[in-house]
Amino acid sequence: AAKTAQVMDARPPGRFNGTAPEPRPDVDPGHIPNSLNIPFGKILDPDSKTVKTPDKLREMFAASGADLSAPLVATCGSGMTACGLVLAAFLCGKEDVPVFDGAWCEWFKRAKPENIISE
């Protein structure tokens, strides 16, 4: 049987949706099919600028459609901000979230065109 995981993308909505440019000139914006957009900044409390409490992080994941009881993978543009989503999941007790470190840069360059979703 095929194994599946929810892919969480930490990039800003514009880059995820394909409406804002990527910072790399050879990479167009967009996202992996069926991935969830959970921008890195959502893990931070807007007032204190610190990582939210586990309860607030659980709310954030739920509101984004991420199921902490299911397999998850974190990604972003180059593999850096995805680590913030891994930290947030860890703080919620989920200790098995890997980072797809090839990230959007690798996906864009290697995926078939039908597997690059953009508005």
Residue, then its C-alpha position, 0 to 999 in steps of 0.5 A: a500500500a502507498k504511504t501518504a503524508q500531508v505536506m505543509d508548506a511554510r512559504p508566504p501565501g503569494r509564493f504558495n498560490g503562485t501570485a508572488p515571485e519566488p526569490r530565485p530567478d530560475v524558480d516560478p511560484g506555486h505549490i505541490p499538489n494537495s499541500l497545505n499552506i502554513p506560513f512560517g510566521k503563523i507559529l509566532d505570537p504577533d505581540s511577543k514575537t515568540v513561538k506560540t503556546p502548544d494550545k495555540l499551535r494546535e489551533m493553528f494546525a487545525a485551522s490550516g487543515a493539518d492533522l497532527s495525528a497523521p503523517l506530516v512532512a514540512t517544506c518551504g522554498s529551500g528547506m529553512t522555514a520548514c524547520g519552524l513547522v517541525l518545531a511547532a509540531f514537536l512542541c505539540g508532541k508530534e516528534d516525527v515530522p521530516v523536512f523535505d529539504g529539496a523543497w519547492c526549488e527541487w520540486f519545481k525543477r523536477a516535477k511534471p508540469e501537471n504537478i506544479i499548482s499555480e493560480 
